[in-house]
Amino acid sequence: MIERGGILPRIRPARHRSSPVGSIGSERNAAVAHDTKGRVTRAVITAGGTVDGEFARAIGTPVKALAPWGTGTVIDAVVAACRDAGIDAIAVVGGPDVRSHLAGRTGVRVVDAAGDGGTNALRALEAWPAQRFVYLTSDLPFADGAGLRDLVARSEPYALTMGIAEASAYAARFPGAADHAVRLGRERVINAGAFVVAPEAVAPLRTFATQFFAARKSLWRMVLLLGPGMTLRFARGRLGIGDIEALATRRLGVAVAAIRGCDPGLCYDVDVLDDYRYACAPRG
């Protein structure tokens, strides 16, 4: 299903259209559903990423999730967004420094991170067996509860979703920030660092865990996971979001969708030092 500005559908290379569920109108900031299969009260945050050199010196730590932000750290902002979205149990895949930083937090547990991202992705997928959860990266300083609630609410009919924002909305929210937009058909979009995962999506995702981790922040890399035919269509500018959703749904065997019109704050991630400096810079 395709959705614009507030009707459902879409997720990256493994989320997308072709779900039999019809479009559902929804207000931004809508509350999470009641006790239905769409309700989400669990989250997993991957926080195993490290940096070095000038970046590490600038933030005072090699652990990117612990970069100073406001009165806390970047991962604190993501945990706060989860709390504000009504999520009461959070698993964090991280190392000893992350464990120490989060020690004593009610409803937060740390899963030991491995040395490689693929293994950490598997540990994240296995954090909440038989439960629906939100999967987030730890480097989303502008994530907030309202944006996350909206993504969760509009993901309800699907087994796997990812938010996407229109490039114009992202540019308006973050003027002068690096442009990571990708053109799919007639749309220019930026993917979010947040996914909603149902229990039935975990097993098929596990097969692609390593590739998924490597591609999770790049829509075009996720397109590559769908095979040469889709890659060729993408290169020719003939690949739309609905095409990706349909193929991902067939490949994974679960309803996959990309949720359009998500909060741009879920799309701004801190990958490099310039991203962090931009995020910290005062804006009027």
N, C-alpha and C positions, 0 to 999 in steps of 0.2 A: 504494500500500500504506500502511496506517496503522500507525504504530508508537508504542508507549508504552514509556516507561522503558528501553528497551534493544532494541527490535526495529526495524527501520528505518522510515522514510518521512518525508518532508516537507521542504518548503522554501518560501519565501515565494511571493509572487505568481507566482513562476515556478518553483515546485518543488512538486511534490505528488503526491499519491497515485497512483491509477491506473497503476501500473507493473505489468507482468506478473510481475515478480520477487516471489517469496514473502517473507514476513517472515523475517528472519534473526536469531536470538538472538545477543547479543554482550555480552561483559563490558566494563564501563567500563574504560578504560585499555588495551584490547586493542591489540596491536601492529599496525602498518600491515602490509597484506598483502605477500606476497613479490613476485616479478616477474610480476605479473598486470596487467591493464589498470586495476585499481583502485589500484595503488601510486602514491603521491604523494611525489615528492622535490623538487617545485618549489612556490614560493609567490610571490604578488605582493601587495604592500602599497601601498595608496593613501595618500599623505602630502602631498597638495597643499593641504590645508585651512588657512586662516588665520583669525585672530581679531583683534579690535582692542579699543580702550577698556580697561575695567577688567580684562577677561580677559587681554589681552596684557600689561598692567602686572603682573598677579599672577604670570604664568608667566615674565616676562622676555623674551618673544619673541612675534612675531606668528604663528609657525609652531606650530600646535597639537601636531603630532607631537613637537616638541622640548620640550614641557612637562616640567619636572623630575619625576622619579619614582624613588623609592629613591635608588640611587647613580648613576642615569643619567637617561634620559628615557622617556616613554611608548612611543615607537617602539622603544626598546631592549627593553622588556618583550615586545613583539610579535615582534621578531626572535628573542629568546631562546626564546619559546614554539615558534616554527617549528623552531629548532635542536633543542630537546628532543623534538619530535615526529618527528625523523628527516629533516627537510627540509634538504637540503644546498645548495640554490641558491635565492636570494631576489632578486626584482626589486622595487625600490621606486620608485613614481612620485612624484617630489618635486622641489622647487626647489633653488637653489644652497646654501641653508643645510643642507638635508637631505643633499645630496651631500657637503658638507664634513664634516658630522657622521659620516657612514658611510664616509668615505674609508679605504681600507686594510682594510676588513672582508673576510675571506676568504669567497668564495661569495655576496657581496652586490654587486649592481650597481644603479645609479640610472638610471631613465628620466626624461628631462626632463619636468616637469609643464607643462601648458598653463595658460592663464588661466581656463578653465572646466572644471567637473567632468565634463561629458559627454565632452569630448575626453580627459580623464584616464582615464575609465572605458574608453574605447576602447583607449587605450594599455596599460592594465592587461590587458585581454582579449587583447591581441596580444603580451604579454610572453613567452609560452612557446608558440610555434607547434607544433602537433601533439603537445602534451604535456598531461597531466592536472595540474592545479595547484589550490592553495588560494588563494582571493581573500579578503584581510582588509583591514579598515580599520585605520588606525594608532593609533586612540584607544581601545585595549582594554587598560587597565592591569592587569586581573586575568586576562588570557589566560595559559594555561600549556600545557606540552607534553602533559600527560595528557589534558586536555579536548580539545585539537586532535587528538591521536591517535585518541581515541574517535570524534570526528566523521568523520575520514578513513576509519577502518575501517568504520563503518556506512554510509558513502556509497558503498562499492565497487560495488554493483549499478546505480548510477544515473549519468546523464550530468550532472546538475545538482542540487545539494542545498544546503540551508541549515539550520543548526541552529535549534531552538527549545527554550526551557525553559518549564516550567510556572511560572505566576506565583507559586504558593506556594513553589516551590523558590528562585526569584529573591528573593522577600521574605525568606525564611529566611537566605539568604546575605548579602543587603544590606538589613538592617532599617532602615526610615526613608528609604530612597532613593526618588527620584521613581518613581512608578508609570507605566510605559509599556505595561502589558499591554493586549492586545486580546482580545475575546471572539470566538471562532469556534465556532459551534455551542454545545456544552456545555463547551468548554474556554477557559481564560484563559491566554494564552501571551505570551512575549516573544521576539522574534527575535534571533538572533545576528548579529554583524558578521563572520561567516565563512561562506564558500561553497566548495563543491568543484565544479570545472568540468572536464569532459572535453573533448577536442578537438572532438567533434561538436556540442557545445553553443555553441561560440564564435560561429559564423556566425549562428545565429538570435538569439543575445543581442546581437550587434552592431547589429541592426536597432532594438533597444530601448535602446541604450546610454545615451542622454541621459535618457530617462524612468526607466530602471533606477537611474541614479546619484541622481536626485532622490528616488526612492522607497525606496532600499535600506535605510534605517533605520526605515521605518514600514510595518508589515504592512498597515495599511488603505490606505495609498497604493499599495501593490503590488496590492491588490485592485482599485483603480480602473483599473489598467492592463489588467485582464481584461475590461473592457467594462461597459455599463450593467446587463446582466442580473445579473452577479455582484455589482455594487455594490448593486443593489436587494435582493438576497438577504442581503447583509451588513448593510444598514440594518435589515432585518426580523429579524435574528438567526437566519437560516436557512442561513447559509453555513458549511460545515465545512471543515476542513483538507483532507480527502479530495477535496472538490469542487474546491478550488483546484488541488490536484495534478493531478487528472484534466484540467482545462481547460488548465493550463499544459503538460502533456504533449502534448495535442493541438495546441495553438497552436505550440509550439516544435518539435515533431516528434522530441523526445528524451525519455528517461525522467527525470522530475522528481520530487523527493521532499523533504519537510521532515523532518529528523531530530529526533524528539522526545527529550526527556530529556537534552538536551545540557548541558554544564557552564555554569552561570549566569555564570561568569567571562567567557565569550565573548559575553555579552549586555550586559554593563555597558560602555557607551561614554561618552566625555566629550564631550558636545555643547556644554554651557554651563559657565560658571564654577562654578555650584553643584554640578554633577556632579564637577568637579575637586576642589572643596573637600571634598565628601563622601568621595571616594576617598582623599584625603590624611589625613582625620581619623582619629585613633586609635580602634580598637574593641577591646573586650575579647574 
